[in-house]
Amino acid sequence: EGANPADFLYVYVDDEKNKLKGCPMSGEVVKEETKQAYDKVGETAHLQGNLRRAKAIMTYLGYTEEQIGIAGKDAFNYQGVGNPFRNAKIQPGERVLDVGSGLGVDSFIAAHHAGSDGKVIGIDISKREVRHAQVRAATRELDVRFAEADMEDIPLPDGCIDVIISNGAFCLAPNKEKAFAELFRVLKPGGRIAVYTTTIRTEKLEQGVNWPICMKMFEPKDNFAPICERVGFVDVIIDDSDDKMTYELPDEQCEELNPDRFSIHVGGAEFEYLDDYDMDELCARVCVVARKPEAKTVNLKDKEKS
């Protein structure tokens, strides 16, 4: 039996009571539905998950053995679509912001790279996921702070962050340009971003199909560079070197998942038709890499001459 990384990216809940409704939706409704769904994930995140399966997926997505080791038993709470650390290149002493930090796995890895002189802050729209991540940080004795927040309105001052990572959260951002503008605002001059997200390869999805809400929120891949440039970023790269959506799990990793853990995934009769689509042709995982320009300096002597 195979598995699809998209199972960990698509957002709708496989039960009628909690399922995210179809578009069109206002941005606020999308946020509220997303928050409610992930709050349910946070409620059962303390329960044991399939650690071998999680490690296999993280390995496929490019995490190193060291990074997976840092995640430790929290790895079964991994939520993401790629490995932003390959592009973020976090250095000791840096201040890191994890946007859409979920249950904290990437934040814990970031804390290792930033070291004792660095600082990691995670923000997420889900109160219960934030609560779980903060408890885990305390248990791990890590100086990582998590806060409930909207990526379109980040509660941080201007110019305070060295590097921003994000792993999957932008898939569901209703106003992606506003969100990227917020990343730009909180970055220090010269700061950088590594935002992993899922995109669609075409301008729009096929009409008349009941796509899951998350897919309706996916941005066309070619739109990301112009969005970043409009808000001020430079050296924009859309890294699509590892963009495949499908992955066959080894047989030994396909053991049953804990049924008591609430999960958000593709499944159920309503979306069986998605099996007829080649997700590698329809969608792509990419890492949006960009930099905030350095602050301009003024030579006072030259200014006096002018």
ZAMARGU-4260 file (C-alpha; in steps of 0.2 Angstrom, whole numbers, plus 5000, padded with zeros to 4 digits):
<rodrens>
0) 5000/5000/5000 | 5007/5017/4995 | 5005/5034/5003 | 5004/5051/4996 | 5013/5066/5005
5) 4997/5075/5000 | 4988/5066/5013 | 4997/5077/5025 | 4994/5093/5015 | 4976/5092/5010
10) 4964/5100/5023 | 4947/5093/5026 | 4941/5082/5040 | 4935/5065/5036 | 4918/5066/5045
15) 4903/5076/5041 | 4902/5086/5057 | 4919/5094/5056 | 4922/5094/5037 | 4928/5111/5030
20) 4915/5117/5018 | 4917/5121/5000 | 4922/5137/4992 | 4918/5151/4989 | 4922/5157/5006
25) 4928/5173/5014 | 4945/5174/5021 | 4939/5175/5038 | 4928/5159/5036 | 4942/5150/5029
30) 4953/5154/5044 | 4939/5150/5056 | 4936/5133/5048 | 4955/5129/5048 | 4957/5134/5066
35) 4943/5123/5071 | 4950/5108/5061 | 4968/5110/5068 | 4961/5113/5086 | 4954/5095/5085
40) 4971/5089/5079 | 4979/5098/5094 | 4967/5090/5106 | 4974/5072/5103 | 4992/5077/5098
45) 4998/5070/5115 | 4993/5052/5110 | 5006/5040/5102 | 5007/5041/5084 | 5016/5031/5070
50) 5034/5036/5073 | 5041/5025/5060 | 5029/5031/5047 | 5033/5049/5052 | 5052/5047/5051
55) 5050/5039/5033 | 5040/5054/5027 | 5053/5066/5035 | 5067/5057/5027 | 5058/5057/5010
60) 5055/5076/5012 | 5074/5079/5014 | 5077/5080/5033 | 5093/5074/5039 | 5096/5060/5052
65) 5102/5073/5064 | 5086/5084/5061 | 5075/5068/5063 | 5084/5064/5079 | 5081/5081/5086
70) 5062/5079/5082 | 5063/5063/5092 | 5046/5056/5098 | 5038/5073/5093 | 5041/5067/5075
75) 5024/5059/5074 | 5016/5076/5076 | 5026/5082/5060 | 5015/5093/5049 | 5023/5099/5033
80) 5026/5098/5014 | 5045/5099/5013 | 5061/5104/5022 | 5063/5123/5024 | 5080/5121/5033
85) 5089/5117/5017 | 5086/5134/5011 | 5084/5144/5027 | 5102/5139/5033 | 5099/5145/5051
90) 5115/5151/5059 | 5119/5151/5078 | 5113/5166/5087 | 5099/5170/5074 | 5081/5175/5079
95) 5069/5163/5069 | 5051/5165/5066 | 5041/5149/5062 | 5025/5154/5053 | 5012/5141/5055
100) 5022/5131/5068 | 5008/5118/5072 | 5014/5106/5085 | 5031/5113/5086 | 5042/5100/5077
105) 5051/5112/5065 | 5052/5125/5079 | 5062/5112/5089 | 5074/5109/5075 | 5076/5127/5072
110) 5080/5130/5090 | 5094/5117/5088 | 5102/5126/5073 | 5100/5144/5081 | 5108/5137/5097
115) 5108/5144/5115 | 5112/5162/5109 | 5097/5162/5096 | 5079/5163/5098 | 5064/5154/5090
120) 5046/5160/5090 | 5032/5150/5083 | 5015/5157/5078 | 5000/5147/5073 | 4981/5150/5071
125) 4976/5135/5081 | 4975/5138/5100 | 4976/5120/5105 | 4991/5116/5093 | 5000/5131/5101
130) 4996/5125/5118 | 5003/5107/5114 | 5019/5115/5107 | 5022/5126/5122 | 5020/5111/5134
135) 5032/5101/5123 | 5045/5115/5123 | 5044/5116/5142 | 5046/5097/5143 | 5061/5098/5132
140) 5068/5113/5142 | 5069/5123/5126 | 5068/5142/5126 | 5055/5142/5112 | 5039/5153/5113
145) 5023/5149/5104 | 5009/5161/5101 | 4992/5160/5093 | 4992/5172/5079 | 4987/5176/5061
150) 5001/5176/5048 | 4992/5191/5040 | 4994/5201/5056 | 5009/5195/5065 | 5011/5202/5083
155) 5029/5207/5082 | 5038/5224/5079 | 5046/5229/5063 | 5063/5222/5059 | 5066/5210/5073
160) 5068/5193/5064 | 5083/5186/5055 | 5075/5171/5046 | 5058/5165/5044 | 5053/5147/5040
165) 5036/5141/5036 | 5030/5123/5031 | 5013/5121/5023 | 5004/5135/5032 | 5004/5146/5016
170) 4994/5133/5007 | 4979/5140/5017 | 4983/5158/5018 | 4968/5167/5011 | 4978/5183/5006
175) 4995/5177/5002 | 5001/5194/4997 | 4996/5201/5014 | 5005/5187/5023 | 5021/5189/5013
180) 5020/5208/5016 | 5020/5204/5035 | 5035/5192/5033 | 5044/5207/5025 | 5039/5219/5038
185) 5045/5209/5053 | 5062/5204/5045 | 5078/5214/5049 | 5086/5221/5033 | 5095/5207/5025
190) 5084/5194/5033 | 5077/5180/5023 | 5063/5168/5021 | 5061/5149/5017 | 5042/5146/5014
195) 5038/5128/5009 | 5020/5127/5001 | 5010/5117/4989 | 5005/5126/4973 | 4995/5122/4957
200) 5004/5121/4941 | 4991/5129/4931 | 4982/5146/4932 | 4966/5138/4939 | 4959/5121/4944
205) 4947/5112/4932 | 4929/5120/4934 | 4915/5110/4940 | 4925/5099/4951 | 4922/5098/4970
210) 4940/5101/4975 | 4944/5101/4994 | 4945/5118/5002 | 4964/5117/5003 | 4966/5114/4984
215) 4955/5129/4981 | 4967/5140/4991 | 4982/5134/4982 | 4991/5148/4973 | 4997/5145/4955
220) 5016/5142/4956 | 5020/5156/4944 | 5012/5169/4955 | 5024/5167/4970 | 5039/5177/4963
225) 5028/5192/4957 | 5019/5192/4974 | 5036/5192/4984 | 5043/5206/4972 | 5028/5217/4974
230) 5030/5217/4993 | 5049/5221/4992 | 5058/5205/4992 | 5074/5203/4981 | 5084/5187/4975
235) 5067/5178/4974 | 5069/5159/4970 | 5055/5147/4968 | 5064/5131/4972 | 5055/5117/4964
240) 5069/5104/4964 | 5059/5092/4975 | 5041/5096/4969 | 5033/5078/4968 | 5017/5075/4977
245) 5017/5056/4978 | 5028/5045/4988 | 5027/5026/4990 | 5029/5021/5008 | 5039/5005/5012
250) 5027/4991/5017 | 5034/4991/5034 | 5029/5009/5037 | 5011/5006/5032 | 5005/4999/5049
255) 4989/5005/5056 | 4988/5023/5063 | 4981/5027/5080 | 4962/5028/5078 | 4961/5039/5093
260) 4972/5053/5085 | 4962/5066/5076 | 4969/5069/5058 | 4966/5080/5043 | 4968/5071/5027
265) 4961/5065/5011 | 4949/5051/5012 | 4931/5046/5012 | 4919/5043/4998 | 4916/5061/4994
270) 4934/5063/4988 | 4938/5046/4980 | 4938/5054/4963 | 4954/5062/4967 | 4962/5045/4964
275) 4959/5048/4945 | 4970/5063/4945 | 4989/5063/4943 | 4994/5075/4958 | 5011/5076/4951
280) 5004/5084/4936 | 4992/5095/4945 | 5001/5101/4960 | 5019/5105/4965 | 5028/5107/4982
285) 5040/5122/4981 | 5051/5132/4993 | 5049/5151/4991 | 5066/5158/4995 | 5069/5177/4996
290) 5078/5191/5005 | 5074/5208/5012 | 5086/5221/5005 | 5099/5228/5016 | 5096/5245/5024
295) 5102/5259/5013 | 5116/5269/5021 | 5120/5287/5018 | 5137/5295/5018 | 5135/5311/5027
300) 5150/5319/5019 | 5143/5316/5002 | 5127/5323/5008 | 5135/5339/5014 | 5144/5341/4997
305) 5127/5339/4988
</rodrens>
